[in-house]
Amino acid sequence: MRKLKRSTSAALIVATLSGTAALATAAPASAASYHCKTSSYTVDDPSYNGPDSDNWDFDVTLCGKRSGSNIYTTAKVTWDGPYAANQHSSLTFNKARFHLQTKKSTAGTDPVVQYANYTGLEHALEHSSGNGNGSYETGTLKTKASGRYQYLADGYIELDWSGDGAGYRKPLLFSASPVV
């Protein structure tokens, strides 16, 4: 009889541990995921007049998510730059930055509730691959949600081209993320 009790106890422990392991690996039902939108913009390098193509093709993915009472926004920039520009990459830009914004979705113009400038974009652009390609990811902005408002990620690129003396030119605008 003693053997039966031990084997029953062992079976009960194994069953309990199996159930706990299954619960531990299951994703929480309330886990939020990012809602993203990708858009593109092509810009010509105004300081380059060589024989090769000098266009920069940017794709920006803007993402937002709501988790509890917080809003998180982030962006990823990828590009296909000109091969010729990569040969002189450290001479292409004086400055470059990505301006990430968290906006409250309202009727009319959406107000900015938080923003950050990510100047690491310049370094990433100037250290593109041998073919002029590359990517850059911003940090993540965390904002406290207010009431039942919806929020979104928005942003733009600002480029100060070397050799043109114009400073930052008109921002390169991209489509905002879906509301969260």
Sequence and secondary structure as in RCSB ss.txt:
>XXXX:A:sequence
MRKLKRSTSAALIVATLSGTAALATAAPASAASYHCKTSSYTVDDPSYNGPDSDNWDFDVTLCGKRSGSNIYTTA
KVTWDGPYAANQHSSLTFNKARFHLQTKKSTAGTDPVVQYANYTGLEHALEHSSGNGNGSYETGTLKTKASGRYQ
YLADGYIELDWSGDGAGYRKPLLFSASPVV
>XXXX:A:secstr
 HHHHHHHHHHHHHHHHHHHHHHHHS  TT    EEEEEEEEEE TT  SSS  EEEEEEEEEEEEETTEEEEEE
EEEEE  HHHHHTGGGTEEEEEEEEEEEEE SSS  EEEEEEETHHHHHHHT  TTSEEEEE   EEEE  TT E
EEEEEEEEEEETTS   S S EE       
